[in-house]
Amino acid sequence: MKYIIASLFLSVVIACTEEPSTISAQNAELCRSILINPDLPFNHEYDLKLSVEDAGNGEYRLVSVIDFHNGAFTASPLSDKDFKGSFKIVMRENEKIAMDDVFEEIPRSVEKIDEFGNLVNWVNERTTYKRTFKINSQEDFKVSGIVSFTIEPTCTFEEIPFEIFYVTGELRVQQYPKLDKTTCSPRVLKISMYESPLIDHEIARNHPYDVQFKVEKTEGSEFKLITLMDLHGGSFYVSPNTKMGFSGMFRIEVAPNDNLSIGADFVETPHSETVIDPHQFVHGPVNWVTQDTKYEHPLKLNTKDDFEIGGKLIFVIEPKCTLEEVPVLFKYKNGVLIVEKWKC
């Protein structure tokens, strides 16, 4: 019988010991904290220029050149068709212009899987888009349209109106100032979670949470780790769904070994909400977990031999602001995998 005892040696910096951000901003500006240079004006993340070119054979191209600044980006129209906020050029319904649905993108973006499992083509460099169209009338006309997209990471929905004119056989496009910017999400908390009146500081200090673990078999050599987090006294912590890299974010690690691995994908139930917390420790977007939550992590078994392998749940519990390390032990014997708290 083969046994492996492996322990984790982990070094984690507690978020609340860091120097607070010096960014002074409200609403959408708070999101600027994750840009390359947050001191640049938040209202100049990009430049957009529209033009029309003759493609020959009675066809034309509407050309849109977008140039990004200071780390901003958006989703390409080549992304999954259901992806919200991707770059779009839409013409008002008319009989004068027939526009092709195909986007030509230069340079062409690359499809990737983001942290939420979505297939998306992110665009963050100067990019040219072209859409081919034909004219169905020889009479003078004017047709309106709009370019729209969500600019990230400030998460604002942009709309730039334009009109295509056909006058005495000549075609031109007139671009107009963008419409008022509207912050889409996340919402801004009026009161920081650290200052919530729902916090019972005595309970939050002495008994902020309970945690339980169990393993369920799925299929073949696949298992999943179930982690049940119960919060008390208004306590909270940073969800692993948070986009920004917080120190002390909720995570589970397994000691280095060849027999058992834990997948990066997970399911959080209920799914936490992204908000902007104005507190000096955060001052930007974060997913706070504020209620009892279940996590499911995939486990993959790479051996049929018996083993014991250590692991840890790591997170900072707030507002107590302490680094929590909960050791666990994975045991595999006679084809059965279990997990238990270790030396707790």
N, C-alpha and C positions, 0 to 999 in steps of 0.2 A: 504494500500500500504506500502510495507516494503522498507526502505532505509538503506543502510549501507555505511558510509563514512569511509574509512580506509586509513591511510597514512603510508608511509614507513619511517623508521628511519634506514639509511644505513651508514655504515662507510667504506670508501674505501681509500686505500693508493695509492697515485699517483706514477706510475712507475718511473718517472724521478727524484724523490727525493731519491731513493735508492742509496746505495753505488755501484759503478760500479764493474763488475766482474774483478778478478785479473788473470783470465785464459788467457794465451798467446798462441794462436793456429791459424792455418790456415786450410782452406778446411775442410776435414773430421774431423780434430781435434776439430774444433769449436763445433761440436755436442757433445763433451765430457762434455759440461757444464751441461747436464742433467743426467750424470752418478752419482753414489753414491760418488765416489772419483775421481774427474777430474784430480788429480795430478799424478795418475798412468799412465804408458806408454800406449798410445792409441792403440798400435799394439799388445796388449796381452789381448784381450777381452775373449778369449776362448782357450782351448786345445782340440785337436781331436785325437783319436786313433782308428785305424782300425785293425781288426783281423778276423780270420775265425774259426768257430767251427763246429765240426761234429754233426749233428742232428740225425744221425742214419737212417736206411732204405734207404741208398743211397742219403740222402739229407744233405745239409750244410747250415750254416747261415753266412752271412756277417754281422759282428758286428761293430757298430760305437758308440763310447762313446764320448760325447761332454760335456765338463765342462766349465761353464761360470764364468767370473771374473768381479768384479767391477760393478755389476748391468746390464751387457749386457744381451741380449735376442734375440731370433729369433722365427719365426713362425714354428709350428710343421707341419710335412707332413700330419697330421690328419686334418688340417685346410681345409676349402673349396678348392676344386681342382683348382679353378681359382685364388687363392690368390698368388700374385707374391712374390717371394723371400723366399718361405717356404723351409724347409730342404728337400733336394732330394739326392738320390743316383742313378746315371744313368750309365748303362753299355753300352759300345760301341756295336753296332749291331753285333752279331756273332752267330755261330751255335754250339758253344762249351758249353755255359752256358745258362740255362733257369731259369730266376729269377722271383719269385713271385712278384706281384704288392703290396702285403700287407706289411705294416710296423708294426712291434711290437715295442711299445714304453713303456719304463720302467723308471720312473713312468709315468703313462698315464696323459697327459695334459687335461685341462678342456676347453671346448669351451665357449667363451664369446663374447659379442658384444662390439667392440671398439667404440671410440668416433666418427667414421665416419659411424657407422652402419654396419660394416663388421663383419661376424662371423669368429672368428680366435682363434686358440689355441696357446697362447704364451708360450714359454719354456724359463725358466730362471734359472734352476737348473741342476745339473749333470744328464744327461739323456742318456739311452742306446737305440739304435735303432738296430733292427735285421730284415734282409730280407732273406728269405729262397730261395735256388736255387738248381738245379740239374745239374750234369755233363752229357753231351751227347756224350762224346768222351773218349776213353781210351788212346789216343795218347797224347803226351806232347803238351801243348799249353800255350799261354799267351793272356789274354784278358784285355783291359784297361777300366777304368771307371773314374768317377769324383763325388765327393761330393760337392754340392753347396748349398748356402743359403745366405740370407742377414742378416748381424749382425746389431742389433739395440742397442742403438739409434744413433750410428755413421753412420748408413745407408750406409754400404759398402758391396759390393757383393763379397763373398768369394768362391774360387774354389780350392779344394784339389784333385789333380789327384792321381790315384793308378792303380796298375796292379795285377791281380790274375794269379798266375803261377800254372800249374799242371805239375810236373816233376817226372817221375818214380813212379807214383801212389801217390805222396804226393802233397797236396794243401797248398798254402801259399799266403799271400797278401803283397804287397810292397807298402807302402805309400810314396809319394813324397812331397817336400815342396810346399806350396800353391802358386798359381799363383799370379802375381802382383795384389795388391788391387786397386779397382777402386771405387771412390765415386759415388754413383748413384744419390742421391738427398738429400737435396735440393741444389740448385745452390747458389754460393757465390756471393753476390753483390760486384761489383768493387767499387762502391761509395755508402756509407750509404744513406738511405732514408733521414736522417737528413741533409745531405749535398747535396741533389739533386739540380742541377741547374734549375729544373723546378719549384721550390718553389718561389712564389711571397709573400715575407714576410709581406708586408702590408695587402694583402688580407687574408693571412693565420692568421694574428693576429686579424683583425677586423671583418671578415666574413668567417670563415673557412668552414662552412657547413650549409645546410638546411635539416630539417627532417620532414617528413609527416607520419601520421598514418591512417590506415583504417581497418575495420573489414569486412571479407567476410564469408558468411555462406557456409559450405561444405555439410554436411548431418546430419540428426537427430539433436542432441544437440551439434554438433561439429561446430566450427568456426575456422578461422585462422586470426591472426593479421599480417597485411602487414605493414612493416616499410620501407620507401624509404629514403635512405641516399644520398644526393647530396654534393659532396666535391668541395671546391673552393681553388684556389691559391696553389695547390700542397699539400693540407693538407692530412693527413692519420691517421689511427688508427689501433689497434690490432684486427684482426678478431676473432670471437668466435671459429673458426676452428683451431686456434693455439694450438699446443699440450702442450707447456709449460705453466705454471701457471703465466701469467703476471697479475700484479695488474692493474686495469683500463681497462681490456679487455671489449669489447663491449658486453653488456648483457641487458636483459629486465626482470624486476621482478614485480610481483603483490603482493600487501599487503596481509598478512595472512588472509584468509577467507575461508568459507565453500562453497561458491557459484560459484566461478570462479577460474580455475587453468590454468596455462600455461605450455605446454609440454617442455621437455628438448630438444627434437629433433627440428631441424630447417633446412631451406633451404636457402642458400646464393647464390644469382645470380647477377653477375657471381661469380663462386667459386674462392676464393683467392688462391694465389700460396705460397707454403712454400719456404722461402729463408733464407739464413744466412746473417744477417746484422752485419758488423764488428764494428758498433758503440759501445762505452763503455757502453751505457745503455742497450744494447741487447746482443751482442757478442755471438750469437747463432741462432738457427732456430726460425723463426717467420712468421706468415701470416699477411703481411701488406695489408690493404684495401686502395687502391689508386685511385679508380674510383667510379662513382655512382653505388650504390649497393642496391638490394632489399632483404629483409629478410621476411621469412614466418614462423611464430610460431603457432603451434596448440593451440587452446583455447578450454577448455571443460567447459560446463555449467552444474552445479550440482543442479540447482533449477529452478522453474518456477516463482518465486516471483521477483518483480522489485527490482533493487538494483543499487547502485553507489559504485564503488570500485576503489581505487587509485593504481597507479603503477608508475614505473620509467624506463626510458632508461638511462643507465650509461655507460660512456666510457671516456677515456682520448684522447683528440684531439691533434695530433702532426703536426708540430713542436711547436705549441703554448704551449703545455705541460700543459693543464688545465683540471681539472676534470669536465666533463659535466654531469649534472643531469637534464633530461627533464621529468617533471611530466606529467602523463597522467591520464585520468579518464575514466573508463569503465562504461557505462550506459546501463542498461537493462530495457526496459519498453514495456509492451504489446507484448512481444515476439520478440522485435527487440533489437539487441546488437550493440552499436556504441562505438567508442573511440574518444577522443578529447584531445588536449593539455590542461593542467590544470594550470591556473594562470600563463600563459606565456605571 
